[in-house]
Amino acid sequence: MSAQSVADATAPPLAPGANLRWSVVRPTVERLKPATILELGCGGGGFGARLATMTPRYIAAEPDPVSYALASSRITPVGGEVINGDHTQLPAGETYDLVCAFEVLEHIDDDRVALAGWAPLVKPGGNILLSTPAGPERMGAWDEAVGHFRRYSAEQMTELLTEAGFVDVKVRLYGWPLGYILEGARNRIATRRQGKSVSEGAEESIEERTASSGRQLQPKGSLAGNVVKLGTAPFIFVQRLAPTRGTALVAVGRRPA
């Protein structure tokens, strides 16, 4: 077993969709071999605890204080650093070989302004790595429940990154076929929750929904995490057969040197 496989085995458990995503993100990071990684909006640190073992220096920014506390407890022990804030609280003038944002951009009203703020954080010759829900036509109850402004097509993501100054943009869809089943289940859960919230007069703002989105439907404990990992393993293989189909995407682009 490789050192990274050992690190993955001891890292915090991931939800089914995140397991599918990590199977695309991990080989991308291994190929890029970044000496420094910045993760924006690291949530509870599920990916961060893994990424921190793949680079000499990993730093993350997480604005939500609850998620920050959890992320810090997971990432700091493996050598990473987490700050409670957004990219404007990072050390002034620093740039990074790889800047990541997983399931973040869709939560931001003006995504072009966000990318314009992130692009200077990428070292010239370095890369940006994003993941988002895919398929604008698939906007549903779960998207609304967790504070999504939009979903992206591969063409839209390519155009967005190109406009932000990145080149050699590559977009890969993932999640076929399990993602469709998971999405349907999440939409049903969100519809029931929304009905209950309306009846109780307890609807949340989009900011509150965004802040708690990374804590939704997470496996509790290593046993549940192992069950999820075992259950998604066959689908990780199957989704490789359909890189242009799926409910989510991973995109990578390079900042010109």
Secondary structure, 3 states (H helix, E strand, C coil): CCHHHHHHHHCCCCCHHHHHHHHHHHHHHHHHCCCEEEEECCCCCCCHHHHCCCCCEEEEECCCHHHHHHHHHHHHHHCCEEECCCHHHCCCCCCEEEEEEECCHHHCCCHHHHHHHHHHHEEEEEEEEEEEEECHHHCCHHHHHCCCCCCECHHHHHHHHHHCCCEEEEEEEEECCHHHHHHHHHHHHHHHHHHHHHHHCCCCCHHHHHHHHHHCCCCCHHHHHHHHHHHHHHHHHHHCCCCCCEEEEEEEEECCC
